[in-house]
């Protein structure tokens, strides 16, 4: 990514150079925004798959809420948050229970 010239250098730029610098940064912003939208789409797909799997497990009679989920919710509701504890053993990610191959 291009670095923004020092403010002193900005003063020395011609109007055309300044406009080109603006266009360059707008182009970079557009590319990053597109990348962000693609990543959000991928996350949506992955989350939808996780929901489908949880629904399937629920239909098969399996519990989809674990004791860890309840403990985490209790911590959040108590205002302790997820990362406020020195003891991280009881705090997990929603994907921690998935087999390693499915965690990508």
Biopython code that builds the backbone (N, CA, C, O; Angstrom):
import numpy as np
from Bio.PDB.StructureBuilder import StructureBuilder

atoms = [
    (1, "UNK", "N", (0.837, -1.162, 0.000)),
    (1, "UNK", "CA", (0.000, 0.000, 0.000)),
    (1, "UNK", "C", (0.886, 1.231, 0.000)),
    (1, "UNK", "O", (1.894, 1.272, 0.706)),
    (2, "UNK", "N", (0.526, 2.219, -0.774)),
    (2, "UNK", "CA", (1.296, 3.452, -0.840)),
    (2, "UNK", "C", (1.164, 4.222, 0.458)),
    (2, "UNK", "O", (0.117, 4.210, 1.106)),
    (3, "UNK", "N", (2.227, 4.881, 0.820)),
    (3, "UNK", "CA", (2.210, 5.712, 2.014)),
    (3, "UNK", "C", (1.782, 7.117, 1.622)),
    (3, "UNK", "O", (2.082, 7.597, 0.529)),
    (4, "UNK", "N", (1.077, 7.760, 2.536)),
    (4, "UNK", "CA", (0.681, 9.140, 2.315)),
    (4, "UNK", "C", (1.923, 10.007, 2.448)),
    (4, "UNK", "O", (2.655, 9.901, 3.432)),
    (5, "UNK", "N", (2.167, 10.871, 1.455)),
    (5, "UNK", "CA", (3.342, 11.745, 1.554)),
    (5, "UNK", "C", (3.225, 12.650, 2.782)),
    (5, "UNK", "O", (2.122, 12.957, 3.234)),
    (6, "UNK", "N", (4.361, 13.067, 3.309)),
    (6, "UNK", "CA", (4.345, 14.010, 4.430)),
    (6, "UNK", "C", (3.549, 15.234, 4.050)),
    (6, "UNK", "O", (3.430, 15.570, 2.871)),
    (7, "UNK", "N", (3.004, 15.900, 5.050)),
    (7, "UNK", "CA", (2.196, 17.084, 4.803)),
    (7, "UNK", "C", (3.016, 18.151, 4.089)),
    (7, "UNK", "O", (2.477, 18.925, 3.297)),
    (8, "UNK", "N", (4.304, 18.195, 4.365)),
    (8, "UNK", "CA", (5.172, 19.154, 3.682)),
    (8, "UNK", "C", (5.229, 18.817, 2.196)),
    (8, "UNK", "O", (5.190, 19.712, 1.351)),
    (9, "UNK", "N", (5.321, 17.526, 1.877)),
    (9, "UNK", "CA", (5.365, 17.109, 0.482)),
    (9, "UNK", "C", (4.046, 17.387, -0.226)),
    (9, "UNK", "O", (4.037, 17.669, -1.424)),
    (10, "UNK", "N", (2.941, 17.311, 0.492)),
    (10, "UNK", "CA", (1.643, 17.591, -0.120)),
    (10, "UNK", "C", (1.584, 19.015, -0.646)),
    (10, "UNK", "O", (1.019, 19.272, -1.709)),
    (11, "UNK", "N", (2.170, 19.934, 0.102)),
    (11, "UNK", "CA", (2.166, 21.335, -0.314)),
    (11, "UNK", "C", (2.956, 21.507, -1.605)),
    (11, "UNK", "O", (2.628, 22.354, -2.437)),
    (12, "UNK", "N", (3.990, 20.705, -1.764)),
    (12, "UNK", "CA", (4.841, 20.855, -2.948)),
    (12, "UNK", "C", (4.281, 20.146, -4.183)),
    (12, "UNK", "O", (4.795, 20.335, -5.286)),
    (13, "UNK", "N", (3.225, 19.326, -4.013)),
    (13, "UNK", "CA", (2.643, 18.625, -5.155)),
    (13, "UNK", "C", (1.862, 19.585, -6.047)),
    (13, "UNK", "O", (1.229, 20.532, -5.582)),
    (14, "UNK", "N", (1.932, 19.307, -7.323)),
    (14, "UNK", "CA", (1.110, 20.073, -8.258)),
    (14, "UNK", "C", (-0.338, 19.622, -8.121)),
    (14, "UNK", "O", (-0.620, 18.592, -7.509)),
    (15, "UNK", "N", (-1.245, 20.393, -8.690)),
    (15, "UNK", "CA", (-2.661, 20.013, -8.649)),
    (15, "UNK", "C", (-2.872, 18.635, -9.271)),
    (15, "UNK", "O", (-3.618, 17.816, -8.735)),
    (16, "UNK", "N", (-2.213, 18.380, -10.402)),
    (16, "UNK", "CA", (-2.364, 17.087, -11.065)),
    (16, "UNK", "C", (-1.813, 15.952, -10.212)),
    (16, "UNK", "O", (-2.414, 14.879, -10.150)),
    (17, "UNK", "N", (-0.667, 16.173, -9.547)),
    (17, "UNK", "CA", (-0.095, 15.143, -8.678)),
    (17, "UNK", "C", (-1.000, 14.882, -7.472)),
    (17, "UNK", "O", (-1.168, 13.740, -7.045)),
    (18, "UNK", "N", (-1.573, 15.944, -6.936)),
    (18, "UNK", "CA", (-2.469, 15.801, -5.805)),
    (18, "UNK", "C", (-3.730, 15.025, -6.213)),
    (18, "UNK", "O", (-4.183, 14.150, -5.474)),
    (19, "UNK", "N", (-4.290, 15.337, -7.369)),
    (19, "UNK", "CA", (-5.466, 14.625, -7.875)),
    (19, "UNK", "C", (-5.135, 13.157, -8.143)),
    (19, "UNK", "O", (-5.956, 12.280, -7.870)),
    (20, "UNK", "N", (-3.947, 12.883, -8.671)),
    (20, "UNK", "CA", (-3.540, 11.507, -8.926)),
    (20, "UNK", "C", (-3.386, 10.730, -7.619)),
    (20, "UNK", "O", (-3.771, 9.564, -7.530)),
    (21, "UNK", "N", (-2.815, 11.392, -6.603)),
    (21, "UNK", "CA", (-2.676, 10.757, -5.298)),
    (21, "UNK", "C", (-4.048, 10.414, -4.731)),
    (21, "UNK", "O", (-4.236, 9.339, -4.163)),
    (22, "UNK", "N", (-4.996, 11.315, -4.882)),
    (22, "UNK", "CA", (-6.366, 11.054, -4.428)),
    (22, "UNK", "C", (-6.945, 9.865, -5.177)),
    (22, "UNK", "O", (-7.541, 8.978, -4.566)),
    (23, "UNK", "N", (-6.776, 9.839, -6.492)),
    (23, "UNK", "CA", (-7.288, 8.717, -7.289)),
    (23, "UNK", "C", (-6.647, 7.398, -6.866)),
    (23, "UNK", "O", (-7.322, 6.371, -6.785)),
    (24, "UNK", "N", (-5.345, 7.432, -6.597)),
    (24, "UNK", "CA", (-4.642, 6.213, -6.162)),
    (24, "UNK", "C", (-5.228, 5.673, -4.855)),
    (24, "UNK", "O", (-5.483, 4.475, -4.728)),
    (25, "UNK", "N", (-5.437, 6.560, -3.896)),
    (25, "UNK", "CA", (-5.986, 6.126, -2.614)),
    (25, "UNK", "C", (-7.442, 5.703, -2.747)),
    (25, "UNK", "O", (-7.868, 4.773, -2.062)),
    (26, "UNK", "N", (-8.210, 6.350, -3.597)),
    (26, "UNK", "CA", (-9.585, 5.932, -3.831)),
    (26, "UNK", "C", (-9.626, 4.540, -4.444)),
    (26, "UNK", "O", (-10.489, 3.730, -4.107)),
    (27, "UNK", "N", (-8.687, 4.268, -5.348)),
    (27, "UNK", "CA", (-8.606, 2.948, -5.965)),
    (27, "UNK", "C", (-8.261, 1.882, -4.923)),
    (27, "UNK", "O", (-8.856, 0.804, -4.908)),
    (28, "UNK", "N", (-7.305, 2.187, -4.061)),
    (28, "UNK", "CA", (-6.937, 1.256, -2.994)),
    (28, "UNK", "C", (-8.121, 1.010, -2.062)),
    (28, "UNK", "O", (-8.367, -0.125, -1.655)),
    (29, "UNK", "N", (-8.853, 2.070, -1.725)),
    (29, "UNK", "CA", (-10.009, 1.941, -0.843)),
    (29, "UNK", "C", (-11.082, 1.080, -1.496)),
    (29, "UNK", "O", (-11.718, 0.265, -0.826)),
    (30, "UNK", "N", (-11.284, 1.254, -2.790)),
    (30, "UNK", "CA", (-12.266, 0.455, -3.530)),
    (30, "UNK", "C", (-11.869, -1.028, -3.497)),
    (30, "UNK", "O", (-12.711, -1.896, -3.264)),
    (31, "UNK", "N", (-10.588, -1.306, -3.733)),
    (31, "UNK", "CA", (-10.111, -2.691, -3.717)),
    (31, "UNK", "C", (-10.285, -3.332, -2.334)),
    (31, "UNK", "O", (-10.730, -4.474, -2.224)),
    (32, "UNK", "N", (-9.930, -2.587, -1.287)),
    (32, "UNK", "CA", (-10.081, -3.108, 0.071)),
    (32, "UNK", "C", (-11.551, -3.324, 0.423)),
    (32, "UNK", "O", (-11.898, -4.306, 1.079)),
    (33, "UNK", "N", (-12.398, -2.420, -0.007)),
    (33, "UNK", "CA", (-13.823, -2.550, 0.257)),
    (33, "UNK", "C", (-14.377, -3.795, -0.422)),
    (33, "UNK", "O", (-15.180, -4.522, 0.163)),
    (34, "UNK", "N", (-13.947, -4.039, -1.661)),
    (34, "UNK", "CA", (-14.382, -5.229, -2.397)),
    (34, "UNK", "C", (-13.919, -6.492, -1.674)),
    (34, "UNK", "O", (-14.679, -7.450, -1.532)),
    (35, "UNK", "N", (-12.674, -6.486, -1.222)),
    (35, "UNK", "CA", (-12.125, -7.627, -0.487)),
    (35, "UNK", "C", (-12.917, -7.874, 0.795)),
    (35, "UNK", "O", (-13.203, -9.019, 1.142)),
    (36, "UNK", "N", (-13.270, -6.792, 1.499)),
    (36, "UNK", "CA", (-14.050, -6.905, 2.720)),
    (36, "UNK", "C", (-15.418, -7.512, 2.437)),
    (36, "UNK", "O", (-15.881, -8.366, 3.192)),
    (37, "UNK", "N", (-16.076, -7.079, 1.351)),
    (37, "UNK", "CA", (-17.391, -7.634, 1.008)),
    (37, "UNK", "C", (-17.290, -9.116, 0.671)),
    (37, "UNK", "O", (-18.172, -9.895, 1.031)),
    (38, "UNK", "N", (-16.232, -9.508, -0.010)),
    (38, "UNK", "CA", (-16.030, -10.931, -0.331)),
    (38, "UNK", "C", (-15.847, -11.736, 0.950)),
    (38, "UNK", "O", (-16.446, -12.800, 1.107)),
    (39, "UNK", "N", (-15.018, -11.228, 1.871)),
    (39, "UNK", "CA", (-14.803, -11.924, 3.144)),
    (39, "UNK", "C", (-16.098, -12.027, 3.945)),
    (39, "UNK", "O", (-16.376, -13.065, 4.547)),
    (40, "UNK", "N", (-16.884, -10.965, 3.955)),
    (40, "UNK", "CA", (-18.160, -11.013, 4.668)),
    (40, "UNK", "C", (-19.083, -12.053, 4.038)),
    (40, "UNK", "O", (-19.795, -12.760, 4.751)),
    (41, "UNK", "N", (-19.078, -12.153, 2.722)),
    (41, "UNK", "CA", (-19.882, -13.174, 2.050)),
    (41, "UNK", "C", (-19.448, -14.571, 2.439)),
    (41, "UNK", "O", (-20.286, -15.436, 2.689)),
    (42, "UNK", "N", (-18.153, -14.798, 2.492)),
    (42, "UNK", "CA", (-17.633, -16.110, 2.886)),
    (42, "UNK", "C", (-18.015, -16.429, 4.324)),
    (42, "UNK", "O", (-18.405, -17.555, 4.632)),
    (43, "UNK", "N", (-17.903, -15.429, 5.213)),
    (43, "UNK", "CA", (-18.304, -15.636, 6.600)),
    (43, "UNK", "C", (-19.790, -15.961, 6.703)),
    (43, "UNK", "O", (-20.184, -16.822, 7.490)),
    (44, "UNK", "N", (-20.610, -15.282, 5.919)),
    (44, "UNK", "CA", (-22.052, -15.567, 5.921)),
    (44, "UNK", "C", (-22.328, -17.006, 5.504)),
    (44, "UNK", "O", (-23.169, -17.682, 6.096)),
    (45, "UNK", "N", (-21.616, -17.468, 4.481)),
    (45, "UNK", "CA", (-21.794, -18.848, 4.007)),
    (45, "UNK", "C", (-21.378, -19.845, 5.086)),
    (45, "UNK", "O", (-22.082, -20.823, 5.340)),
    (46, "UNK", "N", (-20.233, -19.594, 5.718)),
    (46, "UNK", "CA", (-19.745, -20.489, 6.768)),
    (46, "UNK", "C", (-20.697, -20.509, 7.957)),
    (46, "UNK", "O", (-20.976, -21.574, 8.508)),
    (47, "UNK", "N", (-21.193, -19.351, 8.354)),
    (47, "UNK", "CA", (-22.129, -19.303, 9.484)),
    (47, "UNK", "C", (-23.428, -20.014, 9.147)),
    (47, "UNK", "O", (-23.996, -20.710, 9.989)),
    (48, "UNK", "N", (-23.903, -19.841, 7.915)),
    (48, "UNK", "CA", (-25.133, -20.523, 7.497)),
    (48, "UNK", "C", (-24.940, -22.038, 7.549)),
    (48, "UNK", "O", (-25.845, -22.762, 7.966)),
    (49, "UNK", "N", (-23.778, -22.520, 7.131)),
    (49, "UNK", "CA", (-23.491, -23.960, 7.199)),
    (49, "UNK", "C", (-23.491, -24.437, 8.649)),
    (49, "UNK", "O", (-24.020, -25.505, 8.955)),
    (50, "UNK", "N", (-22.893, -23.638, 9.543)),
    (50, "UNK", "CA", (-22.866, -24.002, 10.954)),
    (50, "UNK", "C", (-24.285, -24.073, 11.519)),
    (50, "UNK", "O", (-24.603, -24.985, 12.282)),
    (51, "UNK", "N", (-25.132, -23.122, 11.151)),
    (51, "UNK", "CA", (-26.527, -23.137, 11.613)),
    (51, "UNK", "C", (-27.247, -24.379, 11.096)),
    (51, "UNK", "O", (-27.986, -25.023, 11.840)),
    (52, "UNK", "N", (-27.034, -24.717, 9.821)),
    (52, "UNK", "CA", (-27.657, -25.921, 9.261)),
    (52, "UNK", "C", (-27.233, -27.172, 10.028)),
    (52, "UNK", "O", (-28.057, -28.042, 10.309)),
    (53, "UNK", "N", (-25.962, -27.258, 10.359)),
    (53, "UNK", "CA", (-25.466, -28.418, 11.108)),
    (53, "UNK", "C", (-26.072, -28.472, 12.500)),
    (53, "UNK", "O", (-26.432, -29.542, 12.992)),
    (54, "UNK", "N", (-26.181, -27.309, 13.131)),
    (54, "UNK", "CA", (-26.775, -27.270, 14.466)),
    (54, "UNK", "C", (-28.250, -27.648, 14.402)),
    (54, "UNK", "O", (-28.748, -28.355, 15.278)),
    (55, "UNK", "N", (-28.952, -27.182, 13.372)),
    (55, "UNK", "CA", (-30.361, -27.556, 13.219)),
    (55, "UNK", "C", (-30.501, -29.063, 13.017)),
    (55, "UNK", "O", (-31.399, -29.692, 13.576)),
    (56, "UNK", "N", (-29.609, -29.628, 12.218)),
    (56, "UNK", "CA", (-29.629, -31.070, 11.972)),
    (56, "UNK", "C", (-29.397, -31.830, 13.281)),
    (56, "UNK", "O", (-30.096, -32.803, 13.565)),
    (57, "UNK", "N", (-28.429, -31.394, 14.069)),
    (57, "UNK", "CA", (-28.159, -32.036, 15.355)),
    (57, "UNK", "C", (-29.371, -31.931, 16.274)),
    (57, "UNK", "O", (-29.715, -32.886, 16.970)),
    (58, "UNK", "N", (-30.022, -30.757, 16.273)),
    (58, "UNK", "CA", (-31.205, -30.569, 17.113)),
    (58, "UNK", "C", (-32.323, -31.514, 16.680)),
    (58, "UNK", "O", (-33.011, -32.092, 17.522)),
    (59, "UNK", "N", (-32.505, -31.671, 15.376)),
    (59, "UNK", "CA", (-33.537, -32.572, 14.864)),
    (59, "UNK", "C", (-33.231, -34.023, 15.219)),
    (59, "UNK", "O", (-34.142, -34.838, 15.362)),
    (60, "UNK", "N", (-31.958, -34.341, 15.361)),
    (60, "UNK", "CA", (-31.554, -35.699, 15.743)),
    (60, "UNK", "C", (-31.633, -35.901, 17.251)),
    (60, "UNK", "O", (-31.311, -36.978, 17.753)),
    (61, "UNK", "N", (-32.061, -34.868, 17.977)),
    (61, "UNK", "CA", (-32.225, -34.984, 19.418)),
    (61, "UNK", "C", (-31.006, -34.609, 20.229)),
    (61, "UNK", "O", (-31.016, -34.752, 21.451)),
    (62, "UNK", "N", (-29.968, -34.137, 19.589)),
    (62, "UNK", "CA", (-28.762, -33.746, 20.315)),
    (62, "UNK", "C", (-28.932, -32.337, 20.869)),
    (62, "UNK", "O", (-29.629, -31.506, 20.288)),
    (63, "UNK", "N", (-28.287, -32.087, 21.993)),
    (63, "UNK", "CA", (-28.310, -30.750, 22.582)),
    (63, "UNK", "C", (-27.338, -29.862, 21.811)),
    (63, "UNK", "O", (-26.196, -30.249, 21.565)),
    (64, "UNK", "N", (-27.793, -28.687, 21.437)),
    (64, "UNK", "CA", (-26.909, -27.781, 20.690)),
    (64, "UNK", "C", (-26.347, -26.682, 21.589)),
    (64, "UNK", "O", (-25.537, -25.866, 21.150)),
    (65, "UNK", "N", (-26.780, -26.666, 22.848)),
    (65, "UNK", "CA", (-26.256, -25.695, 23.802)),
    (65, "UNK", "C", (-25.494, -26.470, 24.864)),
    (65, "UNK", "O", (-26.043, -27.343, 25.536)),
    (66, "UNK", "N", (-24.218, -26.132, 25.000)),
    (66, "UNK", "CA", (-23.377, -26.850, 25.964)),
    (66, "UNK", "C", (-23.296, -26.088, 27.283)),
    (66, "UNK", "O", (-23.725, -24.938, 27.383)),
    (67, "UNK", "N", (-22.756, -26.733, 28.257)),
    (67, "UNK", "CA", (-22.513, -26.085, 29.546)),
    (67, "UNK", "C", (-21.573, -24.905, 29.399)),
    (67, "UNK", "O", (-21.714, -23.895, 30.089)),
    (68, "UNK", "N", (-20.621, -25.039, 28.502)),
    (68, "UNK", "CA", (-19.694, -23.923, 28.254)),
    (68, "UNK", "C", (-20.425, -22.722, 27.678)),
    (68, "UNK", "O", (-20.104, -21.579, 28.004)),
    (69, "UNK", "N", (-21.420, -22.982, 26.813)),
    (69, "UNK", "CA", (-22.214, -21.892, 26.245)),
    (69, "UNK", "C", (-22.934, -21.126, 27.347)),
    (69, "UNK", "O", (-22.955, -19.895, 27.351)),
    (70, "UNK", "N", (-23.524, -21.868, 28.280)),
    (70, "UNK", "CA", (-24.250, -21.256, 29.391)),
    (70, "UNK", "C", (-23.281, -20.465, 30.277)),
    (70, "UNK", "O", (-23.594, -19.353, 30.703)),
    (71, "UNK", "N", (-22.119, -21.036, 30.550)),
    (71, "UNK", "CA", (-21.121, -20.342, 31.374)),
    (71, "UNK", "C", (-20.648, -19.065, 30.692)),
    (71, "UNK", "O", (-20.483, -18.036, 31.348)),
    (72, "UNK", "N", (-20.431, -19.123, 29.398)),
    (72, "UNK", "CA", (-20.003, -17.940, 28.659)),
    (72, "UNK", "C", (-21.083, -16.877, 28.686)),
    (72, "UNK", "O", (-20.785, -15.701, 28.900)),
    (73, "UNK", "N", (-22.325, -17.263, 28.475)),
    (73, "UNK", "CA", (-23.431, -16.313, 28.524)),
    (73, "UNK", "C", (-23.524, -15.679, 29.908)),
    (73, "UNK", "O", (-23.754, -14.476, 30.027)),
    (74, "UNK", "N", (-23.350, -16.474, 30.942)),
    (74, "UNK", "CA", (-23.398, -15.950, 32.313)),
    (74, "UNK", "C", (-22.303, -14.910, 32.520)),
    (74, "UNK", "O", (-22.542, -13.873, 33.139)),
    (75, "UNK", "N", (-21.107, -15.178, 32.006)),
    (75, "UNK", "CA", (-19.998, -14.215, 32.121)),
    (75, "UNK", "C", (-20.333, -12.916, 31.404)),
    (75, "UNK", "O", (-20.096, -11.828, 31.929)),
    (76, "UNK", "N", (-20.883, -13.036, 30.206)),
    (76, "UNK", "CA", (-21.223, -11.846, 29.421)),
    (76, "UNK", "C", (-22.301, -11.036, 30.142)),
    (76, "UNK", "O", (-22.189, -9.817, 30.265)),
    (77, "UNK", "N", (-23.335, -11.715, 30.613)),
    (77, "UNK", "CA", (-24.426, -11.022, 31.304)),
    (77, "UNK", "C", (-23.969, -10.404, 32.619)),
    (77, "UNK", "O", (-24.540, -9.409, 33.064)),
    (78, "UNK", "N", (-22.947, -10.979, 33.247)),
    (78, "UNK", "CA", (-22.394, -10.439, 34.489)),
    (78, "UNK", "C", (-21.445, -9.275, 34.215)),
    (78, "UNK", "O", (-20.896, -8.685, 35.146)),
    (79, "UNK", "N", (-21.253, -8.948, 32.940)),
    (79, "UNK", "CA", (-20.383, -7.834, 32.585)),
    (79, "UNK", "C", (-18.913, -8.171, 32.593)),
    (79, "UNK", "O", (-18.068, -7.278, 32.521)),
    (80, "UNK", "N", (-18.596, -9.445, 32.678)),
    (80, "UNK", "CA", (-17.192, -9.863, 32.706)),
    (80, "UNK", "C", (-16.619, -10.002, 31.318)),
    (80, "UNK", "O", (-15.398, -9.978, 31.162)),
    (81, "UNK", "N", (-17.446, -10.145, 30.307)),
    (81, "UNK", "CA", (-16.974, -10.268, 28.937)),
    (81, "UNK", "C", (-16.286, -11.583, 28.682)),
    (81, "UNK", "O", (-16.191, -12.439, 29.562)),
    (82, "UNK", "N", (-15.814, -11.730, 27.479)),
    (82, "UNK", "CA", (-15.186, -12.980, 27.063)),
    (82, "UNK", "C", (-13.716, -13.000, 27.423)),
    (82, "UNK", "O", (-13.206, -14.046, 27.823)),
    (83, "UNK", "N", (-13.024, -11.896, 27.298)),
    (83, "UNK", "CA", (-11.574, -11.887, 27.480)),
    (83, "UNK", "C", (-11.108, -11.316, 28.792)),
    (83, "UNK", "O", (-9.919, -11.035, 28.941)),
    (84, "UNK", "N", (-12.011, -11.126, 29.772)),
    (84, "UNK", "CA", (-11.629, -10.490, 31.023)),
    (84, "UNK", "C", (-11.070, -11.442, 32.065)),
    (84, "UNK", "O", (-10.677, -11.006, 33.146)),
    (85, "UNK", "N", (-11.027, -12.716, 31.766)),
    (85, "UNK", "CA", (-10.622, -13.698, 32.761)),
    (85, "UNK", "C", (-9.194, -14.150, 32.527)),
    (85, "UNK", "O", (-8.734, -14.248, 31.389)),
    (86, "UNK", "N", (-8.493, -14.425, 33.635)),
    (86, "UNK", "CA", (-7.165, -15.042, 33.514)),
    (86, "UNK", "C", (-7.310, -16.508, 33.177)),
    (86, "UNK", "O", (-6.399, -17.115, 32.614)),
    (87, "UNK", "N", (-8.460, -17.086, 33.521)),
    (87, "UNK", "CA", (-8.731, -18.494, 33.278)),
    (87, "UNK", "C", (-9.532, -18.621, 31.991)),
    (87, "UNK", "O", (-10.749, -18.434, 31.989)),
    (88, "UNK", "N", (-8.854, -18.938, 30.906)),
    (88, "UNK", "CA", (-9.506, -19.013, 29.600)),
    (88, "UNK", "C", (-9.993, -20.414, 29.258)),
    (88, "UNK", "O", (-10.481, -20.640, 28.151)),
    (89, "UNK", "N", (-9.870, -21.360, 30.188)),
    (89, "UNK", "CA", (-10.282, -22.725, 29.896)),
    (89, "UNK", "C", (-11.774, -22.846, 29.661)),
    (89, "UNK", "O", (-12.212, -23.680, 28.869)),
    (90, "UNK", "N", (-12.580, -22.004, 30.355)),
    (90, "UNK", "CA", (-14.029, -22.131, 30.229)),
    (90, "UNK", "C", (-14.597, -21.224, 29.143)),
    (90, "UNK", "O", (-15.807, -21.218, 28.916)),
    (91, "UNK", "N", (-13.751, -20.465, 28.476)),
    (91, "UNK", "CA", (-14.210, -19.557, 27.435)),
    (91, "UNK", "C", (-13.722, -20.072, 26.089)),
    (91, "UNK", "O", (-12.521, -20.212, 25.862)),
    (92, "UNK", "N", (-14.664, -20.349, 25.207)),
    (92, "UNK", "CA", (-14.303, -20.929, 23.931)),
    (92, "UNK", "C", (-14.962, -20.180, 22.797)),
    (92, "UNK", "O", (-15.879, -19.385, 23.003)),
    (93, "UNK", "N", (-14.492, -20.440, 21.619)),
    (93, "UNK", "CA", (-15.088, -19.914, 20.400)),
    (93, "UNK", "C", (-16.207, -20.842, 19.966)),
    (93, "UNK", "O", (-16.173, -22.031, 20.282)),
    (94, "UNK", "N", (-17.222, -20.316, 19.232)),
    (94, "UNK", "CA", (-18.293, -21.186, 18.751)),
    (94, "UNK", "C", (-17.801, -22.330, 17.875)),
    (94, "UNK", "O", (-18.505, -23.325, 17.702)),
    (95, "UNK", "N", (-16.610, -22.199, 17.325)),
    (95, "UNK", "CA", (-16.092, -23.247, 16.445)),
    (95, "UNK", "C", (-15.143, -24.194, 17.147)),
    (95, "UNK", "O", (-14.623, -25.115, 16.517)),
    (96, "UNK", "N", (-14.898, -23.994, 18.448)),
    (96, "UNK", "CA", (-13.943, -24.842, 19.160)),
    (96, "UNK", "C", (-14.364, -26.301, 19.212)),
    (96, "UNK", "O", (-13.509, -27.183, 19.274)),
    (97, "UNK", "N", (-15.662, -26.574, 19.187)),
    (97, "UNK", "CA", (-16.127, -27.949, 19.274)),
    (97, "UNK", "C", (-16.125, -28.668, 17.941)),
    (97, "UNK", "O", (-16.365, -29.875, 17.892)),
    (98, "UNK", "N", (-15.857, -27.950, 16.853)),
    (98, "UNK", "CA", (-15.851, -28.584, 15.532)),
    (98, "UNK", "C", (-14.565, -29.385, 15.348)),
    (98, "UNK", "O", (-13.519, -29.003, 15.873)),
    (99, "UNK", "N", (-14.632, -30.483, 14.612)),
    (99, "UNK", "CA", (-13.399, -31.207, 14.306)),
    (99, "UNK", "C", (-12.428, -30.302, 13.572)),
    (99, "UNK", "O", (-12.845, -29.386, 12.863)),
    (100, "UNK", "N", (-11.143, -30.550, 13.736)),
    (100, "UNK", "CA", (-10.112, -29.688, 13.158)),
    (100, "UNK", "C", (-10.307, -29.454, 11.668)),
    (100, "UNK", "O", (-10.092, -28.331, 11.212)),
    (101, "UNK", "N", (-10.696, -30.439, 10.897)),
    (101, "UNK", "CA", (-10.834, -30.287, 9.447)),
    (101, "UNK", "C", (-11.920, -29.288, 9.083)),
    (101, "UNK", "O", (-11.883, -28.715, 7.994)),
    (102, "UNK", "N", (-12.883, -29.066, 9.963)),
    (102, "UNK", "CA", (-13.983, -28.175, 9.661)),
    (102, "UNK", "C", (-13.732, -26.742, 10.136)),
    (102, "UNK", "O", (-14.564, -25.867, 9.892)),
    (103, "UNK", "N", (-12.620, -26.483, 10.800)),
    (103, "UNK", "CA", (-12.364, -25.184, 11.383)),
    (103, "UNK", "C", (-11.772, -24.170, 10.430)),
    (103, "UNK", "O", (-11.548, -23.047, 10.880)),
    (104, "UNK", "N", (-11.501, -24.425, 9.212)),
    (104, "UNK", "CA", (-10.800, -23.532, 8.316)),
    (104, "UNK", "C", (-11.456, -22.218, 8.147)),
    (104, "UNK", "O", (-10.956, -21.369, 7.409)),
]
sb = StructureBuilder()
sb.init_structure("model")
sb.init_model(0)
sb.init_chain("A")
sb.init_seg("    ")
for serial, (resi, resn, name, xyz) in enumerate(atoms, 1):
    if name == "N":
        sb.init_residue(resn, " ", resi, " ")
    sb.init_atom(name, np.array(xyz, "f"), 0.0, 1.0, " ", f" {name:<3s}", serial, name[0])
structure = sb.get_structure()
